Amino acid sequence: MQYLAPTTVEEAVSALASHSGDCRILAGGTDLLVRMRSDMADPDAVVDLKRIDAMKQITPEDGGWRIGAAVSGAEMGEHADLVADWPGVVEATNLIGSTQIQGRCTMAGNLCNASPAADSVPAMVAAGAVARVVGPDGTRVVPVEEIPTAPGRTSLEKGELVDAIILPERGARGGDAYLRFIPRTEMDIAVVGCGVSLTLDDDGTCTAARVALGAVAPTVIVVPEAADALIGTKVDDAALDALSAACSAAAKPIDDKRGTVDFRVHVAGVLAKRAAVIAKKRAGGAA
Amino acid sequence: MALDDKQQYQTREFKVVGTRVKRPDGVDKVTGKARFGADMSAPGMLIARVLRSPHAHARINSIDTSAAEALPGVHAVVTRADFNEITDDDFTADILDNCMAGDKALYDGHAVAAVAANSPAVAKAALKLIKVDYDLLPHVTDVDAAMAKDAPVLHEGRTNESVPDGMSPNVLARYEFGHGDIEAGLAKADRVIERTYKTEATHQGYIEPHACLASMGPDGQADLWCCTQGHYMVRNTCATIMGLEQGQLRVTASEIGGGFGGKTTVFLEPVALALSKKTGRPVKMVMSRSEVLRATGPTASSSIDVRIGMTKDGRITAAFAELRYQGGAYPGSPVEFGSMSAFAPYDLENVKTVGWDVVTNRPKQAAYRAPGAPMAAYAVESAIDELAKGFDLDPLAVRLKNAAREGTKASYGPTFPAIGLEATLRAAKDHPHWTAPLGENQGRGVACGFWFNFGGDTCVTLNITPDGTVTVSEGNPDIGGSRASMSMMAAEELGIPYEQVRTIVADTGSLGQNEVTDGSRVTFAVGLATIEAARAAKREMCKRAAMVWGIEEDAVKWEDGAAHPAGENAGKHPPMTLKDIAAVASNTGGPIAGHHEANPEGAGVSFATHMVDTEVDPDTGAVKILRYTVFQDAGKAVHPDYVEGQFQGGAVQGIGWALNEEYIYGDDGVLQNAGFLDYRIPVASDLPMIDTVILEIPNPGHPYGVRGVGETSIVPPLAAVSNSVSEAAGVRLTQLPMSPPKVLSALHSK
């Protein structure tokens, strides 16, 4: 196996584009190395992104944030301004694995691993994040929900990589939150996950919202009906009930070792409600 | 000399026993220096990997190993054809078949071939080149399904004569215990309940995967280093399988990262020896976690019917249980222990249990901490709890009313001597936990548990060094702190400081036969042998002092670590300390040692009562453990830290079993959760600190009153947690694990 550690994005793209075999991207490695150790992956080459300086940066951009693909969860958690703007996105990323894993795992890696249960993804989707994709034909910007296409599959073409996740401007009265259900308290994988982001106007009416669910479909799903249930309301009990019902209705999960269809459908609604209450509070809304 | 030789309990003032001394293995373990199974290497060593069946049940028509053998770097491949068949010992023949499949693969993960190669990568590549021609057979993994008349059959002709005609050949044995007249007793009850409970198979979850290093020479001598609970068992089993004389196979036990019963048999060792024999090179094998879960020995899953009658004042009039355990693909599920222990905590006039041992297409079960008892206690303690609450009676009072005590004829036969059940129940009733307020969606559960405890073959040798330090050699791998405990008991008996004693776990060439570290036997049996070995050494030291002083041996007594002249005619001599005597040993007859070999029988049964508070999230079914207290009789806690650790460890494993741990098989009979992500043992943040209360009701059969404590602690938690969750949820749960989907479904069915 070949190990490549380019120092520029161009070199990384060129390595990915030119390699003829099974060539994998290594950011934190918290998925890739586990797969390799458990005989689920046997790549011919690994391209490590961590030597590329720009990929290690959290940079203000257009009122929002550009987060390099090799930034770890722990680095995000220690970035006070980022946390102030997007606490839901950061707390979702900080739920991945353990303290040790947090030192390595990345949000871009979590996205490109394309698991429907990825913790950071519903939060990013709710936040309206976009992925900056660099490839042999240049750079494009893609809504994050369009990157995973199925479990373990992405829309990235050969030679392409995500070099940064871009979070939009938060605005004055915005708040986001992510909650997941796991049978334990940590070191686990979401049975259902829900990200909610909303904006309130001066009198506390919700003017914009995005709601995303994880682990209830082959990819993380956006639930516009759930957002509609909040927009124009004061995010009161009736709105929360409507949100909950919309999320349960949108959930199309499977029965598996981690949960049943009935359980996931019900809990999707429960988590949406709880996450919306937190997001509202963070947006400065009345309890 | 004037020494008390009695092995029976004698009241005494302890100086070392009962203190919290520093553990001797602590520094090496926290610095990473301790050598576990995978830490040993040898010159010229090969690495071996195992090819495992991907099918739950399949006939093996042929195995073509030629391509694997031709791969550069591969030294040998073994299959069952490389082993001699064992025809006169079914027990060991089953172990061999489990280590390497014969004409059938009996479960997902069953070993079918193994490769020894220069490197792990080559061994892994070689596995892909082995071609196994399978005929798939129908399979069964559920115990009730396996008992159905039309169930797929694993073995023909292995049914024990205790099984009535007409049952599935998967039912291998029937057990029955009890006394009195069930129907007559039930007729006297104010209420009779009849319930069925189910528990899933769980794994011990020890942190260290199995590993060994084998070296077998052409001269018929062999050495084996391995992680095990009993290297003497490994020696004897491997010698039988390999056709070796026991004395020619030396086994050394590594440090052990947990066992809990799962390391009381062999999985890799005969395969490593066979590969070493074939290659003439040392061969190392290390399991992955997935192999541990697929192909070692989880405990049985169970299905249990209980029928209990109670009067409205809480007296049990009759109790019946029928227990069905599947123990994987071979005979020997722990249903006999389950049937014996189910009602052991109670003094019952009419009691009966019937147990069925059933085979399924799952890995061969191994012991798991009080094997068979937790599931039986879960069923019985759930039913008693439901009856008590139905009559609005205090569940502790009901248990006290029916509690077994000294003189009770146990449901499994014997009459109990002094036991500690009542003491644990009274301690529970008096504890602030019992009356602490509970909030919304919270519940409190209690349950009792019993374990037999065992003795078994034991050897200890205690040597006095020339500078007067003491070394103790025992033959039991130290899982629960036995090196510290043995050093403490030796120091206590000799009257010297703990720091003056070091205990080691000796290899199989150094001592006689030792039973494995199981059955909560070590602190009891090895402790007894250590005390007796120390007494033998004291006798010898008194003799040496008598020689120096020129007086009779019986005019010398041992006190506070020194020989003293005793009696009127002994004369006035300054005491000779152990160090003084050691210094002149060479001139008074040579080195001084004491040893003791025994199969002690007075192990003394053990009881516990557990109390747990839980909170149920009504919207998700998630269960949180809020508070947990263990009350258990230790006889005498030699090292209280270790005793508390055993109480806490058993409680935590029981919580895992109750809440989220389970073997999940798909319709294809393949294990779906062979990893610690989806086989969910509790993590630290799932748990409160487990509080412990040590009761000390001395065991009459041990000189210091010690009882085993290692296993009883896993018996009550399944029921205690279930009783607590049932109260918090407001609905009775009768299946484990109580994972969130199950609890939510129960809440929605209210």
Interface residues (C-beta under 8 A of the other chain):
Chain A: S38 D39 F181 P183 R184 T185 E186 M187 D188 I189 V191 D256 K257 R258 G259 T260 D262 F263 H266 V267 V270
Chain B: K124 S288 S290 D619 T620 G621 A622 L659 N660 I664 Q672 N673 G675 L677 D678 R680 P682 V683 S685 D686 S739 P740 P741 L744 S745
